[in-house]
Structures are given as C-alpha cells and as structure tokens.
Amino acid sequence: NARYAVSMVEDHKKRKWMISYVGLEMYDGSFHSFRSVKNDTATLSTNYLYTVFEDTKGCIWVGGSDGLDRMVERGDTILFERLSNKYGIPINIKSILEDDEGNLWLSSSQGISTFNPEQNQVKHIFGSKEIQDMEFIERSCLKTTNGELYFGGTNGFVHFNPETLSRIETPYNLYLVDLKI
C-alpha cells in the first residue's frame, strides 16, 4: 500500500514512515504495515491518516481522522497508544509541530491545541471563535529557526511564537442534555 503514500518522514533510526489514507507503512530494509483494528486499542485509531511526526525525543506521532496516536516500541514490537479519547485531544489532527519546550502543537478541525506529552495535558489555544472560517490543511505547517509556528489553512495561515503567546484557552461548550431529580 506504499503506492498510496501521501507523506513520508525519516526518523533518527533511518526508518522511513509513510502515511496514507489506508494506513501506515514503515521501511527499515523491509516493509511493515500498521492498520487500525476496531477493538484493538494497541493499533492505530484510524487508517485515514493526515500526518506523521518525530519529536526531539525520537517518539513517532501519527495524526488522523480519529485523533492522535503515539508509537510505542517494546523490543521488536511496535504498538500505538490512542490518545484523543483519553485526554481530550481533538480528532482530525491535520498537522503536528513541536515547540522548544517539547510541547506538541496540533492543528485540527477544532482549531489549534497544545499537548504536553510528559504530563498528558491538552490546552485548546485557538478555536472557531478566534480562527473563523479556517479549515487547516493537512501537513501545512512550519517551525522557523526562531521558534515561530505556522499553520496553513483555507483562508491563509496562523503564526505565533509559543513562548510569547498569551494563552487564552478556549473552553468546551457544555450542553445539558438530561436532568433527573
């Protein structure tokens, strides 16, 4: 399925990770395929993938239509941890960048969020109110040498420096759907 690849990253071990809309492939001298299996939480959360990213600690992150997955290596076995349902990370992760503090910045259909992988904390920084009519484009992101982050979308781009960003967190909307007394 590597012929369907839409993006590729080479990690620090010289392995090539290729994402597609039908799963993930890794090449380390031979091909290895990784797919989502519905009730197997040690697999990818979805096969419809948008982005793959290696952070400065060598961890592989995969973003797709059902959220963010972290690769976990146990000996020769590669598993995936599904994070979006655990920590409130948005779904439809379009792009991933890392700031100088080791936080991941995620563009999604819900805006831009930051995720601290050490503390498993997510903060929603820019939501639909701050970025009106913006749909982020897959893998359209850049980190500059001075630490600024750029995320591209349908109506231009958003850029900011995480160190100087005044973090106005966007709260989730709370809806009361039932009340029993």
C-alpha positions in Angstrom: 0.0 0.0 0.0 3.0 2.3 -0.1 1.8 3.4 -3.5 -0.9 5.4 -1.8 1.5 7.3 0.4 0.8 11.0 0.9 3.7 11.9 3.1 6.9 10.4 4.4 9.3 11.0 7.4 12.7 9.5 8.1 13.3 9.0 11.8 16.5 9.1 13.8 16.9 5.3 13.2 16.8 5.9 9.4 13.4 4.2 9.2 11.0 5.6 6.6 7.4 6.2 7.8 4.8 6.6 5.1 1.3 7.6 5.8 -1.7 7.2 3.5 -5.5 7.2 3.7 -5.3 3.4 4.1 -2.8 3.1 7.0 0.8 3.4 7.9 3.9 1.8 6.4 7.4 1.6 7.8 10.5 0.7 5.8 13.7 -0.4 7.6 15.1 -2.7 4.9 11.7 -4.4 4.6 8.2 -3.1 4.7 6.0 -3.2 7.8 2.3 -2.3 7.7 0.2 -0.9 10.5 -3.5 -0.7 10.4 -6.4 0.2 12.7 -8.3 -2.7 14.1 -11.6 -1.5 15.6 -11.5 -3.1 19.1 -7.7 -3.4 19.4 -6.5 -0.3 21.2 -2.9 -1.2 20.6 -3.4 -0.4 16.9 -3.8 2.9 15.1 -7.1 4.8 15.9 -7.8 5.1 12.1 -6.4 4.2 8.8 -7.3 7.6 7.3 -4.1 9.4 8.3 -3.0 13.0 7.7 0.4 13.5 9.3 3.3 11.7 10.9 5.9 13.5 13.1 9.0 12.6 15.1 9.7 14.7 18.1 13.1 15.6 19.5 13.0 12.6 21.9 12.6 10.2 18.9 8.9 9.5 19.5 6.7 9.0 16.4 3.3 10.7 16.4 0.5 10.0 13.9 -2.5 12.3 13.3 -5.6 11.2 11.5 -9.3 11.5 11.2 -9.9 9.9 14.7 -7.2 11.8 16.5 -3.6 11.5 17.8 -1.6 8.2 18.2 1.7 7.7 19.9 4.0 4.9 18.7 5.2 2.6 21.5 8.2 0.3 20.9 8.5 -2.8 23.1 11.6 -4.7 21.9 10.9 -5.5 18.2 7.2 -4.9 18.6 5.6 -1.6 17.5 2.3 -0.7 19.1 0.2 2.5 19.1 -1.4 4.4 22.0 -4.7 6.1 21.1 -4.7 9.4 22.9 -7.6 11.5 21.7 -10.3 9.7 23.8 -8.0 9.7 26.9 -7.0 13.4 27.2 -9.5 15.4 25.3 -7.2 15.8 22.3 -9.2 16.8 19.2 -9.9 14.5 16.3 -9.0 15.3 12.7 -5.3 16.1 13.5 -4.1 17.8 10.3 -0.5 18.9 11.4 1.9 18.4 14.3 4.8 20.6 15.4 6.9 20.7 18.5 7.9 23.9 20.4 11.2 24.4 22.1 9.7 23.2 25.4 8.8 19.8 24.0 5.0 20.5 23.7 3.2 19.3 20.6 1.1 21.8 18.7 -1.8 20.3 16.8 -3.9 21.8 14.1 -7.3 20.2 13.6 -10.9 20.8 12.6 -11.4 22.2 16.0 -8.6 24.8 15.9 -5.1 24.7 17.4 -4.3 22.8 20.6 -1.1 22.2 22.5 -0.3 18.8 24.1 2.3 18.3 26.8 3.3 14.6 26.4 5.1 14.5 29.7 2.0 15.5 31.7 -0.6 14.3 29.2 -2.2 17.7 29.3 -4.0 19.3 26.4 -5.0 23.0 26.1 -7.1 24.4 23.3 -5.5 27.6 22.3 -7.3 28.8 19.2 -10.9 27.7 18.5 -13.5 28.5 15.9 -14.2 31.9 17.6 -10.5 33.0 17.2 -10.0 31.5 13.7 -13.2 32.0 11.9 -13.8 30.2 8.5 -10.4 28.4 8.8 -10.0 24.8 7.8 -6.5 23.7 8.4 -4.7 21.9 5.5 -3.0 18.6 6.1 0.7 18.8 6.7 0.7 22.6 6.1 2.9 23.6 9.0 6.4 25.1 9.6 8.6 25.8 12.6 11.1 28.6 12.0 14.6 28.9 13.4 13.4 31.5 15.9 10.7 29.1 17.2 7.6 30.6 15.4 5.0 28.2 14.4 3.0 28.5 11.2 -0.2 26.5 10.3 -1.8 26.9 6.9 -5.4 26.8 6.1 -8.1 27.6 3.6 -8.1 31.3 4.4 -4.4 31.9 4.8 -2.2 31.0 7.8 -1.9 31.4 11.5 1.5 32.2 13.0 2.7 32.8 16.6 5.6 32.2 18.9 4.6 29.8 21.7 6.9 31.5 24.1 5.3 34.9 23.8 1.7 33.7 23.1 -0.8 34.9 25.6 -2.7 31.7 26.2 -6.3 32.3 26.1 -7.8 28.8 26.4 -11.0 28.1 24.5 -13.3 26.2 26.8 -15.5 23.4 25.5 -19.2 24.2 25.1 -21.2 22.5 27.8 -24.6 21.2 26.9 -27.1 19.9 29.4 -28.9 17.0 27.7 -30.7 15.4 30.6 -31.7 16.3 34.2 -33.2 13.9 36.7 -34.3 14.9 40.2 
